[in-house]
Amino acid sequence: MSTLELKALTLQLSTVLDVLEKRIDHAARQSLQSTQALDQQSRQSLETANTVIRQALEQFRHGARQAIEESVRDALHELERTIQAGTSKIDHAIAQLNQRTHQVGRLNASLAWKTFIASALGSVAVIAVAIYASWHAHEEIKRSEWVGDINAAISAGHLAACPEGGVCAYVGNKWIRLGGK
């Protein structure tokens, strides 16, 4: 091979290398652009995925909040019904207690009046017995005075048993029979 041929071949090889270099350069730029585009698409996809995830989380939170609010609302309604039922039972019990207290008050008033009447009757009975006992004691005192007078008359010799029976009194200077037989 001659120098000229070698130069021509070198020139051709240089041209081919230049074309290859341009193609490699172009392929590298395209690869870089593709990588950048892919990176951009990845970022956009990531942002879209993040947005979708955020929206899904927000919907989940909203749904969970609504579910919790509904369950709490249901629980509060149930609690309110239970409290109302308890309040109703307490009101009923208080009404019964008031009614029974009123009945006990009337019973106590009735018993107080009965006790007062019984005490008054007992007091009247005690007073009557005391009057009777006093009157009886007074009569006994009179009788004992009379018996004392009789005993004094017997001791003085002014009263004695008659020989025919009965009682004789010494009046003036003579004995008189008492009692008319």
C-alpha positions in Angstrom: 0.0 0.0 0.0 1.2 3.3 -0.9 1.4 6.4 1.1 -1.3 8.0 -0.9 -3.6 5.0 -0.3 -2.6 5.1 3.3 -3.5 8.8 3.5 -6.8 8.2 1.7 -7.6 5.4 4.0 -6.6 7.5 7.0 -8.8 10.3 5.6 -11.7 7.9 5.2 -11.0 6.4 8.6 -10.9 9.9 10.0 -14.2 10.7 8.3 -15.8 7.5 9.5 -14.4 8.3 13.0 -15.7 11.8 12.8 -19.2 10.5 11.7 -19.0 7.9 14.5 -18.0 10.5 16.9 -20.8 12.8 15.8 -23.2 9.8 16.1 -21.9 8.8 19.5 -22.1 12.5 20.5 -25.6 12.7 19.2 -26.5 9.3 20.8 -25.0 10.6 24.1 -27.0 13.8 23.8 -30.1 11.9 23.0 -29.3 9.5 25.9 -28.8 12.5 28.2 -32.0 14.1 26.9 -33.8 10.8 27.3 -32.4 10.4 30.8 -33.4 13.9 31.6 -36.8 13.4 30.1 -37.1 10.1 32.0 -35.9 11.9 35.2 -38.5 14.6 34.5 -41.2 12.0 33.9 -40.1 10.1 37.0 -40.4 13.3 39.0 -43.8 14.1 37.5 -44.9 10.5 38.2 -43.6 10.8 41.7 -45.4 14.1 42.2 -48.5 12.7 40.7 -48.2 9.6 42.9 -47.6 11.8 45.9 -50.6 13.9 45.0 -52.7 10.8 44.5 -51.4 9.4 47.8 -52.1 12.7 49.6 -55.6 12.8 48.1 -56.2 9.2 49.0 -54.9 9.9 52.6 -57.1 13.0 52.8 -60.1 11.0 51.6 -59.2 8.2 54.1 -58.8 10.8 56.9 -62.1 12.4 55.9 -63.8 9.0 55.7 -62.2 7.9 59.0 -63.2 11.3 60.6 -66.8 10.8 59.3 -66.9 7.2 60.6 -65.6 8.3 64.0 -68.0 11.2 64.1 -70.9 8.9 63.2 -69.9 6.3 65.7 -69.3 8.9 68.4 -72.6 10.5 67.4 -74.3 7.1 67.7 -72.6 6.5 71.0 -73.6 10.0 72.2 -77.2 9.3 71.1 -77.2 6.0 72.9 -75.6 7.7 76.0 -78.3 10.4 75.8 -81.0 7.8 75.6 -79.5 6.0 78.6 -79.2 9.2 80.6 -82.8 10.1 79.7 -84.0 6.7 80.8 -82.0 7.0 84.0 -83.3 10.5 84.6 -86.8 9.2 84.0 -86.3 6.4 86.5 -84.9 8.9 89.0 -87.8 11.2 88.5 -90.2 8.4 88.9 -88.4 7.2 92.1 -88.4 10.8 93.4 -92.2 11.1 92.7 -92.8 7.8 94.5 -90.6 8.9 97.4 -92.5 12.2 97.6 -95.8 10.4 97.5 -94.7 8.0 100.2 -93.3 10.9 102.3 -96.6 12.6 101.9 -98.4 9.4 103.0 -96.0 9.0 105.9 -96.7 12.6 106.9 -100.4 12.0 106.8 -100.0 8.8 108.8 -97.8 10.6 111.3 -100.3 13.4 111.6 -103.1 10.8 112.1 -101.0 9.0 114.7 -100.2 12.3 116.4 -103.9 13.2 116.6 -104.8 9.7 117.8 -102.0 9.9 120.4 -103.3 13.3 121.5 -106.8 12.0 121.8 -105.6 8.9 123.6 -103.5 11.1 125.9 -106.5 13.5 126.5 -108.8 10.5 127.3 -106.1 9.0 129.5 -105.7 12.3 131.2 -109.5 12.6 131.7 -109.5 9.0 133.0 -106.6 9.8 135.4 -108.3 13.0 136.6 -111.6 11.0 137.0 -109.8 8.3 139.0 -108.0 10.9 141.0 -111.3 12.7 141.8 -112.9 9.4 142.7 -110.0 8.4 144.8 -110.0 11.8 146.5 -113.8 11.7 147.1 -113.5 8.1 148.3 -110.6 9.1 150.6 -112.6 12.1 151.8 -115.5 9.7 152.5 -113.2 7.3 154.3 -111.8 10.2 156.3 -115.4 11.3 157.2 -116.2 7.7 158.1 -113.0 7.3 160.2 -113.9 10.6 161.9 -117.4 9.2 162.6 -115.8 5.9 163.7 -113.5 8.0 165.9 -116.5 9.9 167.3 -118.3 6.6 168.0 -115.2 5.1 169.7 -114.8 8.3 171.7 -118.6 8.1 172.7 -118.1 4.4 173.6 -115.0 5.2 175.6 -116.8 8.1 177.4 -119.7 5.7 178.2 -122.2 7.6 176.1 -122.8 4.8 173.5 -123.3 1.1 174.2 -125.0 -2.0 173.0 -128.6 -2.3 174.3 -129.5 -5.4 176.4 -132.3 -6.3 174.0 -130.1 -5.7 170.9 -129.3 -2.6 168.9 -127.4 0.5 170.0 -128.3 2.7 172.9 -127.0 6.3 173.5 -126.8 7.9 176.9 -128.5 11.3 176.5 -129.1 13.5 179.5 -129.5 11.0 182.4 -131.1 8.1 180.5 -130.3 5.5 177.9 -132.2 5.9 174.5 -132.4 3.1 172.0 -131.3 4.2 168.5 -132.8 2.8 165.4 -136.4 2.4 166.4 -136.9 -1.3 167.1 
